[in-house]
Amino acid sequence: ADRALARELGAAIGGDPQILGPRAALWSEMPELYGRAALLLAPSRTGSLDKNVLEAHACGLPAVVLAESGAAEHVAHVDPEGICAHATPEDLATAIERLLAL
């Protein structure tokens, strides 16, 4: 289900150069990558508490997560506007817009 959502989101993005999609990165690259980002989109349904969400928050980067994920409890204390109720492109876009408007 997560791969299907990733494909759907990738198609909706349409190759926007401002959006960095999933890829392997070296640990040494992470501070620079988080520093260039406006937010972290982590729409995993299966993660208990995804490390990438903690890393993003440690760098001051807000995150969008699904309400059903384990990360939602953490995000509720840091970026409550980043919790997305449904894994649809429309709901994810709304959560992204809420965070970017802050």
Secondary structure as UniProt FT lines:
FT   HELIX           2..13
FT   TURN            17..18
FT   HELIX           27..29
FT   HELIX           30..36
FT   STRAND          40..42
FT   HELIX           51..58
FT   TURN            59..60
FT   STRAND          63..66
FT   TURN            67..68
FT   HELIX           71..78
FT   HELIX           80..82
FT   STRAND          83..84
FT   HELIX           89..101
//
